[in-house]
Amino acid sequence: MGVDYDAIHIRNTDYKSEYATFLERVKMKTLGRRILLCTDNPDVIYLAKETMKQTEIVEIEKYFPKSKRKSGPLHFQWGMSKETIQLNNIIMLADLIGMAKSKNLFYPNLTENIHLARFSGFSLLAENLKSRPALIDSLMGVNI
């Protein structure tokens, strides 16, 4: 990714957000920038690439778990092979570190969730880590 990129995190499986409206709002703030897109929903990736055509969207390829009804969050990994679980966990950590190392981090308000949270906990964790770059460097084994 380099050092000059922005990140967007959109959670939209068991938690819901108005991600289409959010992407339209963020589009002008990120115009021409490289964006790390982190999401638990493949529909978000498609819409982001359609909405933000003048922005380079990068995502880490994931295995999206499917139930009979819909996509599930990446951390719902029941019934997956041990190898797929391990790979998805590494990918989620890479997303987290990528968001924490970004120049700007964007994430929408949640509109529906069972915990009545305003934001995804993963977004808040990334924001918290972003404010502590020395901690991220230490976790990654980078000499400070």
Secondary structure, DSSP 8 states (H G I E B T S, - for coil): --SS-EEEEE--SSSEE-HHHHHHHHHTTSTTSEEEEEES-HHHHHHHHHHTTTSEEE-------B-SSSB--TT--TT--HHHHHHHHHHHHHHHHHHHHSSEEE---EEE-TT--SS-HHHHHHHHHHT-HHHHHHHHT---
